[in-house]
C-alpha cells in the first residue's frame, strides 16, 4: 500500500469499489465519485464534532453551492481506494473543501473534487458569518 496524502492532515475514507458503483461503461460512475466526496465531507465534519444536530444547535450549517470534479483515471470493481479530504479555504460565510481519490495499490490519482460551500442560517437559509467554533475547527491551517 502506497499512501500519498496530498496535504499534512487530511481526513481519510477508505473505499472498496462494489458492483453497485459501476456504470454501463464498466468503471466507477461519476455520480459515485460525487457521492463519496459528500460522504467524506459529512464523516469529517461528524468526526470533528459538527454533526447535523450540532449545526442546528448553533444555528448555522454548510450547504453546497458548487462542485467541480476532475476525473483522471477509471476505477474498477474490487479496487481499494483512499479518499483524502480537507478544508482548503474559508471566508466570512464561504468555504471550500478539496478531495483527492487515489488507488491504494499505487497511489495513482483517480479524481480530484472541489466543493464550494456557503454557511447559512438554519432558520432563514440566508448566508451568515461562520460560528467562531466552526471557523476555528475548519481553518485550513489545521490541515494543509
DATASUL-V556694 format. One record per helix or strand of 3 or more residues. SS is the DSSP state (@ for helix, = for strand). FROM is the first residue (numbers start at 0). TO is the last residue. Records with the same first field share a line. If there is no record, write none. Layout:
BEGIN
SS: FROM-TO / FROM-TO
END
This chain:
BEGIN
=: 10-15 / 59-70 / 79-89 / 93-102 / 108-120
@: 18-20 / 29-46 / 51-57 / 131-136 / 139-141
END
